[in-house]
Amino acid sequence: MSQSSRIRKLFAVAVVFILSGSTIAYSQDKKEKKQLPRGTPILWREPANIESRNLLLGPGGEKMKPDLSRITFVKEETGGYSKKYRVKDGKGRVWVAKIGKEAQSETAAVRLVWAVGYVSEINYLVPRVTIEGKGTFENVRFEARPENVDRFDEWKWTENPFAGKRELQGLKILMALMENWDLKDDNNRILVVRNGGRNELQYIVSDLGTTFGKTGGQKSPIAFVKSIKGSRNEPNDYVKDKFVDGVEGNRLLLDYSGKNSDLMRDITIADAKWIGGWLSRLDDRQLQDAFRAANYSPDEVRMLAGAVRKRIQELMSLQPTSATR
């Protein structure tokens, strides 16, 4: 047997070994999935006193803010675009610290989602923090891991208890409004919140980092890698990108070219006006606070909040048309 034949044979054996190992690992992962307990599914609640919601502090309020007197490294979190560390704060509470470009955009996005009634993560943006043993970082998103909350696997955009309901349609529109181009099912999670012996199953979009840029138009610098579907945390891109593409009968056409773009094809004008109505009740200070909370510069705060306001107005001014396209 020639040397080249031996090399090819060894390579084939290695590939079979790797694939076999992947299959075993996948089977083990499937077996290890936790069984979702019974509980009440929640995606959205009518936001009480929406006009007074504090978007600077967000869903965790003052009470949940991390104690930055000491941040202790626990372990590195795997997966996703950004570097993430599981840490403990000065009070021993557990957080996932996200470092990098997505930290700001995700912090702001969570506040807008929460402001109009959707269940969400609890997060804060820390402008500068030292993680013991790892270093000092700027603009770090801290996401809470409360003791009374269990995290379960993904929920699917097309298969869930809210399919066809207005609150799910509103969430889709909100994702497009924030230019969230990474609408993969595995960016969704079900949080089981234990409260007085009862379980609440909170359906959340867990990863909102790919927001406030633009959908489409970005190419990978690596030739064999598929095109990237958009930019993240690029205020100039966000301001310039188009949101509403038009109206066809009673259906809203959105200028959205992110992942799972088919989700945007069944949006009605009534759906758009419903979520637009809630968003329109947020004043300019609240919108700006969502971006101040993410440590954007004053100019970026005004620019981003102004662009969000413009998009809200687009939703509210929609009118059906008898023309077809």
C-alpha positions, 0 to 999 in steps of 0.5 A, spaced: 500 500 500 502 506 498 503 512 503 498 516 499 493 510 500 495 509 507 494 517 509 487 516 505 485 510 509 487 513 516 483 520 514 477 516 513 477 512 519 478 518 523 472 521 520 468 515 521 471 516 529 469 523 529 462 522 526 461 516 531 463 520 537 458 526 535 452 521 534 454 518 541 454 525 544 448 528 540 444 522 543 447 523 550 444 530 549 438 528 547 437 523 553 439 529 558 434 534 556 430 536 562 422 534 562 418 541 562 414 541 568 407 543 568 405 550 568 402 556 565 405 559 559 406 566 559 409 570 553 406 577 554 402 581 560 399 587 559 404 592 562 401 596 568 403 603 568 407 603 562 408 610 562 412 610 568 416 604 567 423 605 568 427 603 562 434 605 565 433 600 570 429 595 566 426 589 569 430 588 575 429 595 577 434 597 583 433 591 587 437 586 582 443 590 580 449 586 581 454 588 587 460 590 583 464 590 590 467 583 588 466 579 581 468 572 582 469 567 576 465 561 576 466 558 569 466 560 562 460 559 558 460 556 551 457 557 545 454 564 541 458 569 538 460 573 544 465 571 550 461 569 556 463 568 563 459 565 569 460 569 575 458 571 582 457 578 585 459 581 592 452 578 594 454 571 592 448 572 586 450 568 579 450 572 573 452 571 566 457 576 564 457 577 556 463 581 553 464 584 546 460 588 541 453 585 543 453 587 550 450 594 549 445 592 544 442 586 548 441 591 554 437 596 550 433 591 547 431 587 553 428 594 556 424 595 550 421 588 550 420 588 557 417 595 557 411 593 552 409 587 556 414 581 554 417 577 559 425 577 558 431 576 562 434 581 567 440 584 565 444 591 566 450 594 563 456 595 567 461 600 563 467 597 567 468 591 571 474 587 573 473 579 573 478 576 578 483 572 574 480 574 568 481 581 567 478 588 566 473 589 561 469 595 558 461 595 557 459 588 560 452 585 560 450 582 566 445 577 566 441 574 572 441 567 574 436 567 579 435 561 584 428 561 583 428 560 576 430 554 572 432 554 564 429 549 559 431 548 552 428 552 546 421 554 544 420 554 536 417 560 533 412 556 529 410 551 534 408 554 541 402 555 545 401 562 542 401 561 535 396 565 531 395 570 537 396 577 537 402 577 542 406 573 538 405 577 532 407 583 536 413 580 538 415 578 531 414 586 529 418 588 535 424 583 533 424 587 526 423 594 529 430 592 533 433 589 526 434 582 530 436 578 524 438 572 528 431 569 529 433 562 530 429 557 535 435 556 539 436 563 541 429 562 545 428 559 552 423 557 556 424 560 564 420 556 569 419 561 575 417 557 581 412 562 585 408 559 591 408 552 589 406 554 582 410 554 575 410 559 570 413 558 564 416 564 561 417 564 553 423 569 552 427 571 546 434 569 550 439 572 545 438 579 543 445 581 541 444 582 534 440 588 534 440 595 532 444 594 526 441 592 520 439 585 516 442 583 510 448 586 506 453 583 510 458 578 507 463 573 511 470 575 510 472 568 509 470 565 502 467 558 504 463 561 510 456 563 508 454 570 508 452 573 515 445 576 515 446 583 518 450 587 523 450 588 530 450 594 535 451 599 529 447 605 530 449 608 523 446 602 520 440 602 524 438 609 523 439 608 515 436 601 514 429 601 512 423 598 516 416 598 513 416 596 505 409 597 504 402 594 505 399 589 501 391 589 502 391 588 510 398 585 510 404 589 512 410 588 508 417 589 512 424 590 509 427 584 513 432 579 510 434 576 517 434 568 519 427 565 519 424 571 515 418 567 513 416 569 520 414 576 517 410 574 512 403 573 516 403 580 519 397 584 519 396 592 519 392 590 526 397 586 529 402 592 527 397 597 530 397 593 536 404 593 538 405 600 535 400 602 540 403 600 546 410 602 544 407 609 542 405 610 550 413 610 551 415 617 551 422 620 549 425 620 555 423 612 556 426 611 549 432 614 551 433 611 557 433 604 554 440 606 550 443 610 556 442 604 560 447 601 555 452 606 555 451 609 549 454 616 547 449 622 548 449 623 540 448 615 539 442 615 545 439 621 541 440 618 534 437 611 536 431 613 540 429 618 534 430 612 530 425 607 534 420 613 535 420 614 527 419 606 526 413 606 531 410 612 528 410 608 521 406 602 525 401 607 527 400 611 520 399 604 516 393 604 512 390 598 508 390 598 501 386 594 495 392 594 491 396 588 490 403 587 488 
